[in-house]
Every structure is written in C-alpha cells, then in structure tokens.
Amino acid sequence: MKIFKHCPIDRRTFLRGAGVALALPWLESMSSLSRAASTAGGITESERPKRALFTMWGLGMNGRDFTPANTGHDWSVTPILKPVAHLRDEFTLISGLKLTHSGGHGGDRTFLTGTATHKADAKLRISADQELAEAIGKATRFPSLVLGVHRGTGFGSGTIDKTLAWTRGGTPIPAENRPHILFDKLFRAESPDEVAARKVGADRTGSVLDAVRDEAKRLQNRLGKEDLAKLDEYFNSIRDVEQSIATDLAWLDKPKPEVAPIDFGQNVQALDPELQAKGNFDYRRYQRLMFDVITLALQTDSTRVINYYARRDLNDGTHCYAYKGCPYGYHEMTHHGEEPDKLKWLTTVDTWYMEDWAYFIEKLKSVKEGDGSLLDHTMLVWGSSGGTVNAHNNTELPTMLVGGHKLGIKHQGHLLKKHVRLGNLWQTMFGVMGVAVPKDFQGGEADGVIKELI
C-alpha cells in the first residue's frame, strides 16, 4: 500500500476566483505539526509570530492611586488598577524606571529613542519600534504601524510631536489617528486600476529620488565636514523613503486579508479627535474602536510591530472624557497643587483610561491562536515618560508589561526596579523577540535586561 505524505497548507495560500484572490487567516493545518488536512498539530515555536506594541500615555498619572504599596504577585489593588485587577496574571507592573532625558514636557521623542532629541544640537536617532521593524518587518505587509491620538508628525510646529516613531535617518514617521482610515489601509481591497496607479507613482518617485541622489553626490568633493554630515543625513532620509517604496511594491499584488466589517457609524468625522469640540468627543468609543482595529491588524498578521501615542505630552488630545463630566484638562490635573477636586478627577479619569486598557487586554485574550491566545504571543507596554505625583519628572515612570506568556515572559505581579533605565525594558523585549540589540541602542540609555521577566 502506497503511503502519501501530508504537506501543510502554505501560510500565504490564496483562494482564487473570477478576478478575486483572497488571503487566508492562520489555519492550524498550515502548521508543520499538522499530520492531516483535517487534524492540526498546533504551532511550532518557530511558527509563532512574535509581536510588540508600545503605547505611551503622556503626562504620567496619579501615582499615589496607581502604584501598589507592596510588590510581588499579591499586590494590593489600588483605585486606578481596579479595572485590570482580574487580569493580574497577564501583566507585570514595573515601578521605579527612569529616563535620563525626559521630565518636563519633552518625553515624546525620548520614550523610544532614549536620547535628548528636543535639544537644538541633538542628533535625531531611530526609535526602538523601528529597529524592531527593520529586523522582523519584512514578514508582514506593514513592517510597523505608527498610530497616535493626533495625526501627522507635529515636527517643527510646536514643542511636542504627534509621533513616537523615527527612522534610522532621523526622520519622524507620521501617525494615523482615525480608526476607519486605519481599517481601510489594512483591509480595503484595491482595484486593479488603483494598484496600477500606485506602481506608476512608485516608479516615478523612485526615479526622482535617484536623480536627486546622483546630483547630490556630485557636490561631495566641494563640501566641508559639517555639510558632508548634513548631506549624509539627507541620503539617509532618501534611503528611508526608498525602502518604504520597495516594501510597498513587494506587497501590491498580494491581496489583503478579508475580515468582517466594523461599524464606524454614519458620522466618521466624529472619530477624529482633532475635529471634535471638547465636550462632544466620545473618547471611549473612539479608543475602543482603535483597539478593535489594532487587534485585527495583529490577528491577521498584517504587522508585528506597533507604536501608539495614545495620550500626548502637554496637549493630551483625548479631551479627557469631558463628555463624561470631567471639568479639567489632563495637564491641568497633573499640576493639581494638592487641590482635592483635581485629585479626585485625576484618579477618576485615570481609572476610565484603565477600563479601556482592560478592554484591549481582554480583546486580545479572547482571540485563540495555536495552543494559546493572541495576547500570549504579543507583548504590550503601557508606559509614560512622566513620573512622580505632582509634575512630569523623569523617574518613577508608571509602566506595565502585558502578555507574552508563550514568548517566554514570566510575569512578576508588581516589580520594583528603582533607578533602572526604561531602555532596559526595550532591551528585554528585543531578546524575547529574538532580535539582537543594535549598536548604540537607545543612545546608551540601556545597560542590561530585566532578568525577572525572562
């Protein structure tokens, strides 16, 4: 009797019909452990997507009502942590972390770069999320997603940026803040004419870049040291664009995943914080829709690296739940001056933010993946560049690492790491992702890993 060997279904299999090609989601029959088309064998270690999501919540929080008094797995529940208390096995609270170049209102650029990049003479450097994207981003349509509560970069237009992401050439990457636009970017199928137009546009852009680069190179022998350094930065910026175009072209002919539509409502403008009056913006609906789309992006393996500037430094951008009755701006409350009413509202609002974060954790936990969940294969960071209790200093940064059980994360409940650099958490995550720590990582603002987590 002849024995037929079963071959797993290819991960990039498409269902093709008349003018249609549909990408499949992860199926257990795609696993190399599968012994038959109808009986899967789970996911091997090498097949598990490893994902990282960095979120930054500017201006810190009410640390007195956030940080537990005791450490370990049996930490005492504080008012702000009540919404996530039932999920305590899924995360580690890390107290005491610091950023050398943060404090005041300049932590946005420092959070993922570690460097003092708001100084006039500072060299802009790549952010940690983009270093991860360089290492693992080629496996997905979108090497990374850059999101924020405000759209664009904000670079040069104020003291605080709208993005946390920086390329290797020191160029800020615009953030997207509209959940319906993000959904279309991820999942809306493009027509053949749209694909053709994008190819033509990419070819045209590429040829222009080549021409500019060749012309600039001819100047090199006529320039001094400082101008050569500036020219080098310019070339790096061009290279960033070229790599982005090349990545985009490589995926143009591959269909996007098909997912069930999300009801964004009739008035999609209501989902843009920048278009809404302070008292009318339903922040909770907006935030949970953002988390819904992010979950789909991870579930469909459209990306494995995300950073989300969820509450801006200085100008929070969320309207601070004004529609639920909060009479203050978030920045105003963080400088409470011990006024009881401001302290009461600060804790109330921080608790509402944490309810939305609990929604996101539960959402990821509900998605089955292999012998675990989407949360098990994803590391989430809730963090801030502002610490202490009545200012925005660079110490005692409120930080939470969530998920990653199947990646090897060993949660510790509440962990005290006094005066340890925030970059050490990023270095720990790089190791878990299997990515070597790059040269000059965090500009020197990392000097090891947080061993208790691994």
C-alpha positions in Angstrom: 0.0 0.0 0.0 1.4 3.4 -1.0 1.7 5.9 1.8 1.0 9.6 0.9 2.8 12.2 3.0 0.6 15.1 4.1 2.0 18.6 3.3 0.9 21.5 5.4 -1.1 24.3 3.7 1.1 27.2 2.7 0.8 30.2 5.0 0.4 32.5 2.0 -2.3 30.4 0.3 -4.9 32.4 -1.7 -8.4 31.4 -2.7 -8.7 32.5 -6.3 -11.9 33.0 -8.3 -13.0 35.2 -11.2 -10.8 38.3 -10.7 -10.6 37.6 -7.0 -7.7 36.5 -4.8 -8.5 36.1 -1.0 -5.8 35.6 1.6 -6.5 33.1 4.3 -6.1 33.7 8.0 -3.8 31.4 10.1 -5.2 27.9 9.9 -3.9 25.1 12.2 -3.5 23.0 9.0 -0.7 25.4 8.0 1.4 24.2 10.9 4.3 21.8 10.2 3.0 19.8 13.1 -0.2 19.0 11.2 -0.5 15.3 10.2 -3.5 15.6 8.0 -5.6 18.4 6.4 -8.3 17.9 9.0 -6.1 17.4 12.1 -3.8 20.2 13.0 -1.0 19.9 15.5 -0.7 23.4 16.9 2.0 25.9 16.2 5.7 25.2 16.5 7.9 27.7 18.3 9.4 28.9 15.1 6.0 29.5 13.5 4.6 31.7 16.3 4.5 35.3 15.3 6.2 37.4 18.0 4.7 40.8 18.3 5.4 44.0 20.3 3.1 47.0 20.9 4.4 50.2 22.6 1.9 52.7 23.9 2.8 56.0 25.6 0.4 58.0 27.8 1.9 61.5 28.1 1.9 63.4 31.4 2.1 60.4 33.7 -0.8 59.7 36.1 -1.8 60.0 39.7 0.9 57.7 41.0 -0.4 57.7 44.6 -3.6 56.0 43.4 -1.9 53.8 40.8 1.2 52.2 42.4 0.6 49.4 44.9 2.3 49.7 48.3 3.6 46.1 48.1 5.4 44.1 45.5 5.0 40.5 44.2 2.0 38.6 42.8 -0.3 39.6 45.7 0.0 43.3 45.2 -2.8 45.3 46.8 -5.3 46.7 44.4 -5.3 50.5 44.1 -8.2 52.6 42.8 -6.8 53.1 39.3 -5.8 49.4 38.9 -9.3 48.0 39.8 -10.3 47.6 36.2 -7.4 45.3 35.5 -7.1 43.5 38.8 -8.9 40.4 37.5 -6.2 40.2 34.8 -3.2 40.3 37.2 -1.8 37.1 35.9 -1.4 38.6 32.4 0.9 41.5 33.3 3.7 42.9 35.4 3.7 46.4 37.0 7.2 47.8 36.9 7.9 50.7 39.3 11.0 52.9 39.6 12.1 53.1 35.9 13.7 56.3 34.7 14.6 58.2 31.6 17.7 60.4 31.7 16.5 62.9 29.1 12.8 63.1 30.0 10.9 65.2 32.5 9.0 68.4 31.9 7.4 68.1 28.5 9.9 66.5 26.3 9.4 62.8 26.8 7.7 62.1 23.5 10.9 61.8 21.5 12.8 60.3 24.3 10.4 57.5 25.1 11.5 55.1 22.4 14.9 56.7 21.4 16.4 57.3 24.8 18.1 60.4 23.6 17.7 64.2 24.3 16.4 64.9 20.9 14.5 68.1 21.8 17.8 69.9 22.2 18.8 72.0 19.2 22.1 70.3 18.7 20.8 66.8 19.3 21.2 64.1 16.7 17.9 62.5 15.8 18.1 58.7 16.0 16.0 55.7 15.3 13.2 54.6 17.7 13.1 51.2 19.2 9.9 50.2 17.4 11.6 51.0 14.0 14.7 49.0 14.9 12.4 46.0 15.6 10.6 46.7 12.3 13.9 46.6 10.4 14.6 43.2 11.9 11.3 41.4 11.6 9.0 43.7 9.5 9.7 42.1 6.1 7.5 39.2 7.2 4.3 41.3 7.1 2.6 43.8 4.7 3.2 46.6 7.2 6.6 46.5 8.8 5.2 48.6 11.6 2.1 50.7 12.3 2.6 54.2 13.7 -0.5 55.5 15.5 -1.5 58.4 17.7 -4.3 60.4 19.1 -3.2 63.2 16.7 -2.4 62.7 13.1 0.9 63.6 11.4 4.3 64.3 13.0 3.9 67.8 14.5 7.6 68.2 13.8 8.7 71.8 13.7 5.2 73.1 14.6 5.4 73.1 18.3 7.2 71.8 21.4 5.6 68.4 21.4 5.5 66.0 18.4 2.5 63.9 17.3 4.5 60.7 16.7 6.9 58.5 18.6 8.5 56.9 15.6 11.8 57.9 14.0 13.6 56.3 11.1 17.3 55.5 11.1 17.9 58.7 9.1 16.3 60.8 11.8 13.0 61.4 10.1 9.7 61.4 12.0 7.1 59.0 10.8 3.5 60.4 10.6 1.0 58.9 13.0 -2.5 57.8 11.9 -5.3 58.7 14.4 -8.5 57.7 12.6 -9.7 54.1 13.2 -11.8 54.0 10.0 -8.9 55.1 7.8 -6.6 52.6 9.5 -9.1 49.9 8.8 -9.2 50.8 5.1 -5.5 50.9 4.9 -5.3 47.4 6.4 -8.2 45.6 4.8 -9.8 47.6 1.9 -9.2 45.7 -1.3 -7.7 47.9 -4.1 -9.0 47.8 -7.7 -6.6 46.8 -10.5 -6.6 50.4 -11.6 -5.6 51.6 -8.2 -2.8 49.1 -8.0 -1.5 50.1 -11.4 -1.6 53.8 -10.5 0.4 53.1 -7.3 3.0 51.2 -9.3 3.4 54.1 -11.7 3.6 56.5 -8.9 6.2 54.4 -7.1 8.3 54.2 -10.3 8.1 57.9 -10.8 9.1 58.7 -7.2 11.9 56.2 -7.4 13.4 57.8 -10.5 13.2 61.3 -8.9 15.0 60.1 -5.8 17.7 58.5 -8.0 18.2 61.8 -9.8 18.4 63.8 -6.7 20.8 61.4 -5.1 23.1 61.4 -8.1 23.1 65.2 -8.3 23.9 65.5 -4.5 26.7 63.1 -4.8 28.5 65.3 -7.3 28.6 68.0 -4.6 30.6 65.9 -2.1 34.1 67.0 -3.2 33.1 70.6 -2.8 31.7 70.4 0.8 33.3 70.8 4.2 32.9 68.4 7.1 29.7 69.9 8.5 28.0 70.0 5.2 29.1 66.4 4.4 27.4 65.3 7.7 24.2 67.1 6.7 24.4 65.5 3.2 24.8 62.1 4.9 21.6 62.7 6.9 19.9 63.7 3.7 20.9 60.5 2.0 19.7 58.5 4.9 16.3 60.2 4.6 16.2 59.4 0.9 17.1 55.8 1.7 14.2 55.6 4.2 11.8 56.6 1.5 13.3 54.2 -1.0 13.0 51.3 1.4 9.4 52.2 2.2 8.6 52.3 -1.6 10.3 49.0 -2.2 8.3 47.3 0.6 5.1 48.8 -0.6 5.7 47.5 -4.2 6.5 44.0 -2.9 3.0 43.7 -1.4 1.0 45.4 -4.1 0.0 42.2 -5.9 -0.8 40.3 -2.7 -4.4 40.6 -1.6 -5.2 42.0 1.8 -6.9 39.8 4.5 -10.7 39.8 4.4 -12.3 40.5 7.8 -15.8 41.3 9.0 -16.6 45.0 8.6 -16.6 47.2 11.7 -19.5 49.6 12.2 -17.9 53.0 12.5 -21.2 54.8 12.3 -22.5 57.3 9.8 -20.5 60.2 11.1 -16.9 59.1 10.7 -15.7 62.6 11.4 -16.8 62.1 15.0 -13.9 59.6 15.2 -11.3 62.3 14.6 -10.3 63.9 17.9 -8.9 66.9 16.0 -12.3 67.7 14.5 -14.4 67.5 17.7 -15.3 70.1 20.3 -14.1 69.2 23.7 -17.4 68.3 25.2 -18.7 66.3 22.3 -15.9 63.8 21.7 -16.9 60.3 22.7 -13.4 59.2 23.6 -14.4 55.8 24.9 -16.0 54.8 21.6 -13.0 56.1 19.7 -10.4 54.4 21.9 -12.2 51.0 21.8 -12.6 51.2 18.0 -8.8 51.9 17.8 -8.2 48.8 19.9 -10.6 46.8 17.8 -8.7 47.6 14.6 -5.3 47.1 16.2 -6.5 43.6 17.3 -7.4 42.8 13.7 -4.1 44.0 12.5 -2.3 41.6 14.8 -4.7 38.7 14.3 -4.3 38.8 10.5 -0.5 39.1 10.8 -0.7 42.4 8.9 2.0 43.7 11.2 4.0 42.6 14.2 5.3 46.0 15.5 3.0 48.9 16.6 3.6 52.1 18.5 0.6 54.1 19.7 1.0 57.6 21.1 -2.3 57.3 23.0 -2.2 60.5 25.1 0.1 63.3 24.0 2.5 65.0 26.3 1.4 68.6 27.2 -1.7 68.5 25.0 -3.4 65.2 25.8 -5.6 65.2 22.7 -8.3 63.0 24.2 -10.4 65.8 25.6 -10.0 64.0 28.9 -13.5 62.4 29.0 -15.1 65.9 29.0 -18.3 64.3 27.7 -18.5 62.2 30.9 -18.3 65.3 33.0 -14.6 66.0 33.7 -14.2 69.8 34.1 -10.4 69.8 33.7 -7.8 69.2 31.1 -5.4 66.3 31.9 -2.4 68.6 32.1 -4.2 70.9 34.5 -5.0 68.0 36.8 -1.4 66.7 36.8 -0.4 70.1 38.2 -3.1 69.7 40.9 -1.3 71.6 43.7 -3.0 69.2 46.1 -6.4 70.6 45.3 -8.9 67.8 46.3 -11.3 68.2 43.4 -8.5 68.0 40.8 -7.0 65.0 42.6 -10.4 63.3 42.7 -11.0 63.9 39.0 -7.4 62.8 38.1 -8.0 59.4 39.7 -11.4 59.1 38.2 -10.1 59.8 34.7 -7.1 57.5 35.1 -9.4 54.8 36.1 -11.5 55.3 33.0 -8.4 55.1 30.9 -7.5 51.8 32.6 -11.0 50.5 31.9 -10.3 51.0 28.2 -6.9 49.3 28.6 -8.6 46.3 30.3 -11.0 46.1 27.3 -8.0 45.8 25.0 -6.3 43.1 27.1 -9.5 41.1 27.2 -9.9 41.5 23.4 -6.5 40.1 22.7 -7.0 37.3 25.3 -10.3 36.2 23.6 -8.6 35.6 20.2 -7.4 31.9 20.0 -4.0 31.3 18.4 -2.5 27.9 18.5 -2.4 26.5 22.0 -2.8 30.0 23.5 -4.2 33.4 22.7 -3.2 36.4 20.6 -2.2 38.0 23.9 0.1 35.1 24.7 2.1 35.8 21.6 2.1 39.6 21.9 3.9 42.0 24.4 2.0 45.2 25.2 3.5 48.1 27.0 1.5 50.7 28.9 4.1 53.4 29.6 4.7 57.1 30.1 7.7 59.4 30.1 6.3 61.4 33.1 6.6 60.2 36.6 6.1 61.1 40.3 2.9 62.6 41.8 2.7 66.3 41.0 4.9 67.0 38.0 6.3 65.3 35.0 9.7 64.1 36.2 11.9 61.5 34.6 11.8 59.0 37.5 9.2 56.6 38.9 7.7 56.1 35.4 4.4 54.2 35.5 4.9 51.1 33.4 3.1 47.9 32.7 4.2 44.9 30.5 1.3 42.8 29.4 1.0 39.4 27.6 3.8 37.4 26.1 3.3 34.2 28.1 4.0 31.9 25.1 7.0 34.1 24.2 8.7 33.3 27.5 7.7 36.3 29.6 7.4 35.4 33.3 5.1 37.9 35.0 6.0 39.1 38.5 2.9 40.9 39.6 4.5 44.2 40.9 8.2 44.5 40.4 10.3 47.3 41.9 13.3 48.4 39.7 14.4 51.6 41.3 16.5 53.8 39.0 16.7 51.2 36.2 16.6 52.6 32.7 13.4 52.3 30.7 15.6 51.2 27.8 16.3 48.0 29.7 12.7 47.0 29.2 13.0 47.6 25.5 16.3 45.5 25.5 14.4 42.7 27.4 11.7 42.8 24.7 14.3 42.6 21.9 15.8 39.5 23.4 12.3 37.9 23.7 11.7 38.7 20.1 15.0 37.1 19.1 16.4 40.4 17.8 20.0 41.3 18.5 20.4 44.7 20.3 21.6 47.2 17.7 24.7 49.3 18.1 24.3 52.4 20.2 20.9 51.1 21.4 18.9 53.9 23.0 21.9 56.2 22.7 23.4 54.3 25.7 20.2 54.6 27.8 20.1 50.8 28.2 22.6 48.7 30.1 21.0 45.3 30.5 17.8 43.4 30.8 15.1 43.0 33.4 16.1 39.4 34.4 13.0 38.7 36.5 10.8 38.9 33.4 12.7 36.2 31.5 
